[in-house]
Amino acid sequence: MSTTNSRPAGHGPVPAYDWISHHADHRPDNQAVRDLGSGNTFTYAELDRRIDAMAAYMASLGIVRGDRVAVLAHNGVEFFDVQFACGRLGAISVLLNWRLTVPELEYILNDSSPKLLVHDVEFAHAGGELQQLCSIAALLEIEGGNAESDYEQKISEFDGQDGGRAELTHDDVVTIMYTSGTTGLPKGAMITHGMNFWNCVNLGIPAGLGFDTVHLNVLPLFHTGGLNCYSNPVLHAGGTVVLLKGFDPGEALRVLGDPAQGITHFFAVPAPYQFMMQHPDFAETDLSRLRAAGVGGAPCALSIMEAWTDKGVPLTQGFGMTETSPACIFLDPGDSLRKIGSTGKPLLHTEARIVNEAGDDCAAEEVGELWVAGPNITPGYWNRPDATADAFEGRWLKTGDAARMDEEGFMYIVDRWKDMYISGGENVYPAEVENVLYQLPEIAEAAVIGIPDDRWGEVGLAVLALKPGDSIERTAVQEHCAGRLARFKVPSDIAIVDLLPRNATGKVLKRDLREQFVGVEAPKIS
């Protein structure tokens, strides 16, 4: 790429794709990252120097273009150090789910073969095991911004050095994110520089990102929702990313309502919104400074949408996947109340269609599978040409999501195809039933799965977590649903649990529920 910008003396030219270098050159004193976990803040100039130092350290280990660097850590500025340092060297960051066990991580690391593993101090034991199991040349330990930690010592040691700049294009891979799918071993979705760029354009315009944006991120940065909705786009726009180490509903509400933090943008999957609205501080929290609150990653119950809208914060829905960088479909804020429940229309640089089993476009209101295409789509899966071939029909990525489109072209995600079950020959989409269940005041969490039935093939089981002190009977649940749903959609039974199993982003792990209540073996990766 061209190198038309200039950096301070001694640092060489700024590649046009290097967002941090650009902002360090143009607005060095603007705050880039506010890391609430460590209590440290970083201007664009300071972040740029950290990235240079990390790139120089990686280069000293012999890491070059195409080599992988893995990260096993909670949210912190280190994710951005490593991501952009890899970008400067042409290396590839591998972002690891810290909830996985050593055997699960062993598969991923043997598949991606990193030369360096950057890890939190709490994962030191796992890191040591993985180094031996996966023949990783070097480890580097993070300790919450502690200046005496190995990580910060390397930043200091290589401060002022430049690891060099690889000649890259938008087709070069910068990150591998492993996704679980429904069966089998995880697949490493390859994320290119171009995917990151087009996601910044696709999301940045409708979300109104700019120099004055202050985005609170509570989702894990190893996940595309945390890294790319909206953290990377905010850094691309020259705004500020505020990081929480993890999600706590009370702490998130405190930060969102704090005038000193000045949060303007927020994004989460439905679960954090649900837990915050159930928190006792929700009613009194001042959310008037929020300009945009996005929700995606799973169908969002209407009760959640309505509670936040009543609070003066209409949730803007969108649809995306790891493989799509992730933004594909977005509901314009102007339509958020008129089209509540819709994920919107395809974004500026993305195409979408809904197809039937024959691969033909569906009519309005007909449910089919969502297919997407565009420059924001992954080129495929690391070391898995078979999985890549299965995922595409020509240039179209088959998302595996059931969707419909209304007469105005607005799209609605009905559910995941894999979560649909067939009762008496009729398709049942659990998200529709869950929406109705959430209308019951006793219910804190709800998930519906299909279970075998001798007469109907499958019937619904409603797995419910209740609010403290509440109870509910099966007949009450069925009577409530019967007045709002076709008979074949009404759950045949209920199960009461303390909490629903969720992954690190808050999505309900329905395969775990199937293993618990049906005995179907769950895949290895959560």
N, C-alpha and C positions, 0 to 999 in steps of 0.2 A: 504493500500500500504506500501511498505517498506520505511524505514527512514534511509537511509545509509549515507546521508550527515550530516555534523555538522555545527551548527551556533555558533556565539560568545557566551561566557559563559553567562548563565542565560536565554538563549532563547530556549533551547531545540533542538531536532533534526529537520532537514528539510525534510518534506514529499517530495517524489520524484515528485509528480504532481505540487508542488508549484514553479512556474517558478521564481517569484520575490525573494523568499527566496534563491533559488539556485544562482541567479546572485548576490544577496547581499553578499552571502558567498564567491563567487569566484571573483567578479569584483565590489566591493562595490562603487567605485568612478566613474564608468561609468555612463553617463547620461541616465536616463530611460525616463523621460517625460520633455518636454519643453512646458509649457503652455503659449502660446502667449496671451491668453485672460487675464490672471492675471499677466503676466510678471514673473512668478515663474518657476524655474527649479528644478528638483528632481533627485538625483542620485538613483541608485538601493538601496543603504543602506537607504537613506531617505524615499524612497517609501515603503520599507519593514517596517520601523518603523511606518509610517502612517497607513499601512494596519493592523499591530498589534494593534495600538491604536484604530482603528475603530472596529476591531473584539472584543477588550476588552469592548468598549462602547456598542456594540450590545449585548454582553454577559451580561452586567450589566442590560440590559432591559429584560433579560430572553429569548433572541433569541437563539434558539438551532437548531440542525439539522432539515431540512425540513421546517423551518419557512421562510416567505418571507419578503424581504426588497425592497421597491419601490423607484425609483429615477425619479424625474421630474426636469430636469435641462438641461441647455445648456452644450456644451462640456467643460470639465475641468478634472483635475486630479482626482476629486472626483469619477468619474465613475470607475476608476481603484481601488481606495481605497475600494469602496463598493463591487465591483465585487470580488476582491481577498479576502477581509475580509469574504464575504459570503462563498467563497471557503474554507477558513480555518475552519469555524464553521460548514460547511455542510449546510448552509442556502442557499436561492435561491433569486437572485436579479431579480426584475421586472422592466424593463426599459420602461419608459413611453414617448409617443410622446407628446411634449409640445405644439403642434399645436391643440390638441384635446380640446374640450369644457369640462366643469365640468360634464355634464350628460354623455358624452362619457367615460371620465375617471372613473366616478362612476361605470359604468358597469364593467370595467376592474378590479378596485380595490375591488369591492365586489366579483368578481370571484376569485381573487388571495389572498385576505384577508391578506395583509401585516401587520406586527406589527409596522413597522417604515416607515415613508415617508420622504425621504431626498429631499429637494426642493430648487430651486433658490429663492432669495429674491423677485424677480419679480412675482413669483407664490405664494406668501405668502397668498393672499386672497383665491386663489383656494385651496391651501393646507389646510387652515382652514375649508373651506366648505367640502372638501373631508374627513377630519378627522371626522367630525360629521356625514356625510352621510354614511361613510364606517366603522365607529367604529375603527379607527386606533389609537393605543395606544400612539404613540409618533411621533412628528415632529422634524426635524433638518434642520435648514436653512443655505444655502450656500450664501456667498456674495463675489464672485469673488476673493477668496484667501485672503480677509481681515482678518488679524490676530485677530481682535476683534469680528468676526462673531461667531455665535453659533457653526457652524461646526468646525472652526479652534480652538475654545476654547475646544471643546470635544477632538480633536486630541491632544491638549496640556495636557489636564487633564489626559488622559489615556496613554500618551506617556511612553514607557518603560514597559507597562503591556502587558500581553499575554493572549488573550481570549481562548487559547487552540487549539487543533487540532482534528478534527473529523476523524475517520477512513473511508475513502471514496474509491470508485472504479470509473472507467470510466463510469459506468452506473448511477451514481448519478447525479441528475439535479442540475445545477448551475445557470441557467438563464431561465426566461420565457420572450419570445418576442411575443407580440400580433400582429397578421396579420389580414388584413381586408377581404381578399377574394373578391368575386364579389357580394355577397348578404348576408344579415343576420348580426348577431353579430360577433364581432372579436373573433378569436381563439388564445389561448396562446400556441405557439409552445414551447415545452420543449427542452432546450439545455443542453446536458450533458457535464461532464468533458471530456468524450471520444470524443464527437463531436468537442469540442474546440481543443483537442490535434490533432486529425486527420486532422482538417482544417489547423493547423500550419504546419503539415508535407506536406499535399497536396499543399499548397500555397508556403510554405517557400522554397522548393527546386527549382521549376521553376522560382520563383521571385528572387532567389539569395539572400535571407535574411541572415544577419549575424551580428557580433558585430559592424561592421562599417555602418550598414544601418541607414539612417536618413529618416524617413517617415513623410510626411505632410498629416495630416488628416483634411479634411474640411467637411466630411459627419457627420451627427448627430450620436453620440455614442449610442443613444437608438436604432439605426438601425443596422442590421447585417453588412451592408456595411461599416459603420464607425467603428464598434467595431472589426470586424474580417477581413477586407480587408484594410490595413494590420496591424492594430494596435496591436491586440492580438498576431498574429504571429511574429511581430517585437519584442515584449516584450519576447516572448518565445525564440527568437534567441539572446536576449541580446543587441538589438539595441536601437535606440532612436525614440520615437514618439513625433512629433511636432504637437500641437493642435491649431487650430483656433476655436474661439467660434462659428462661423458660416461661411458660404461661401459668399465671395464677390469677383467677378472676378479680380478686380484690385489688391486687397490685396493678393489674392492667387498667382497671377503672380509675385508680388513683392517678396513674400517669396520664391517662386520657383526659382527666378532669383538671389537671394541674396547669394553671396559666403559665407557670415558669417553664414547663416543657413545651407548650405551644404546639401540641400535636394537631396537624391538619389532615393527615391521611392514615388510614388503618385498613388492614386486610386480614381476614381469617376464614377458616372453614366454619361451617355452622356451629360446631360444638362450643368454641370459645364465646360466641355471641349468646348461645343458650345459657352457658354457665354464668356469664356476666349479668344477664337479665334476671337470673334467679338469685343473684347476690343481694344481700340487704342494702348495699350502698348504691345500687343501680338507680333507684328513684331520685336520690339526691345529687348524683354526679352531674356536673355541668359539662355537656357535650357540645356546646354551641360552637366551639372552635373547629369542629370536624367538618371539613369540606367534602370529604369522600370516605365512605366506608364500604369496602368491597367484600363480597362473600362468594365462595366457590369451592370446588373440590368435592362436593356432594350435594344432592338435592337439599334445599333449605326449607324446613317446615314453615308453613304460612304463619303459624303462631309466633315464630321467631321474627319473621319479617314484620309482622304487625306490631309486636312489642317495641321494636326499635323505631319503626315509623312513628308510633305514638309518642316516642321520646324525642321526636324531631330529627331523627337520623335515618332516613330511608336507606336501606341496604341495597347496593347496586350489585346485582348478580352477574356472574360471568361463568364461562366454561373454559376449561383448559386441561391439559395433561402434561406430564413430564416430557412426553415425546413432542409436544407442540410449543414448548419453550416458556410458559405454558399457554399464553392467552390466545384464544380462538374466537370466542363469542362474548359480547359485552352488551349489557343493557344500559343505554344512554341514561344519565341521571334524570333527564327530562321526561323519560317514560317510566321511571321507577315506581310511581304510584299507579299510573294507568295500566301498567302491565306487570303488576306484582306476581311473582312466581315465574316469570320468563327470564331466561338467560340473555335475551336480546337478539341481536343480529350479528353476522360475521364482522370481525374487525377489519380495519382499512386494508390490510395486506394479507388477508386470509379468505379462502373460499370454504363454503360448507354446503353440504347437501344431505338429505335424509332419504335413504334408499330402502326398498323392500328386499325380500329374500332373493328375488331375481336380479337385483342390482339396478332396478329402475327407480326413478325418482318417485317418492310418495306424493299423494295428493294432500291438500291441506287437511290437517287434523288426523291424518293417518300416521300411526306409530311405525317407525322403522329405525334402522341403525344410522347414526350420525357418522358421516365421512368428512374429512377435512383435507385441505391442500394449501400450499403456499410456501414462501421462503422461510417461515418460522417452524417448519416441520423437520424432525430428525432425519438424518440420512440413513439411520438404522441402529442396530444393536451391536455392541462391541463383541467381536468373536462369534456372532450368531447370525450368519447369513440366512439360516433356515427361518429363524424368528422374524428377521427383516422381511423375507419374502411373504410370510404368512400375514404380516401386518398391513401389507399394501395391496391395493388393486390399481395397478398403473401408478399414477401420481397421487392417488387418494389414500390417506391413512384411515384405516377402519378403527374407529375409536372403541367399539364395544359398548357404546351407550345407546340406550333406547331413547328416541326423541320424537317430537312432533313439531309442526310449524303451523301457526294460525294463518288466517286469510291475509293478514298484513305483513307476513314474513317474519314474525317474531318466533323464536325457537324456545322450546320447553324441554328440558331434560326430564324424561319420565323416570328412568332408573338405569342401573347397569343391567345389560342383558343377562349377566351371570346371576344377578339377584332375582330376576323374574322367575316365577314358578307357574306351573300349569295345573289348574284345578278344574276337573270336569271338562277339559278341552278349552278352557278360557285362560288367557294370559292374565296373571296378576302381578302388578308392579308394586313392590312393598312400599316405596316412597309415598304412593297415594294413600295407602292404609295408615302409614305412620303420621301423615298430616292430620288425619281424622283422630288418631289416638292422642295426639298432642293437645287436642281440644279439651281433654279430660283434665280437670285441675289437680288431680292426685298424681299425675304422671310427670316425672322429672326427665326420664329418658325412655325412648321406645325404639324397638327394632323388630321387624317382621321377617321371618324366614319361612320357606316352604318345607314341610315335613311329609314323609310318605303316608299315604292313606289308601286302604284296600279298595274303597269305593270310588274315590275321586282322583286317585293318582297322587295328588299332593293337596294339602290344605295349609292354611296359615297358622303359625304359632307366633303370638305377640310376646316378645320378651321385654319386660317392663322393669324399670327402676323407679321407685316411688319417692315422693318428697317425704322428708322426715316426719314421722308420726302418722302418716296416711296409710290407708289400706284400700283395697278394691277387690271386687269379686268378678269372676269370669262372666257371669250373666250381665253385670253392669257394663262391662266392656263390649260384650256382644250386642246388647240393646242399643248402646250409643252408636256403634258402627252400623247396625242394621238400618237405622234411620237415615244414614248418609251414604251408604255404599250398596252396590249390588250384592246379592246374597253370597255369591261365590267368592267375594272379596273379604267377607267377614271372618276374622280369625276363629278357628275352631277351639282354641285353647289359649291360655296365658301362662307365662312363667315369670315369677318375681325374682329379681336378682338385686344385689346391692348396687352394682355399677355395671354398665355395659363395657365390654373390652374394646379398647381403642388403640390406634397406632399413635405415633409421636405427633402427628398433626391433628389428632382428634377424630379421625374417621372411625366409625364403628367397624370392628373386625367380624363381619358376619360369618366368615369361614370358621372362626373360633366358636361362634354360637352353634353352627351346624355340627361341629365336632362334639360339643357338649351335649346337645339335645337330640342329635340324629346319629352321631357316631361316625360321621364322615371324616376321614382323615384330613387334617388341615395341612396346607403347604408349609414349608419350613420358614419362609420369610414373612415377617409381619409388616 
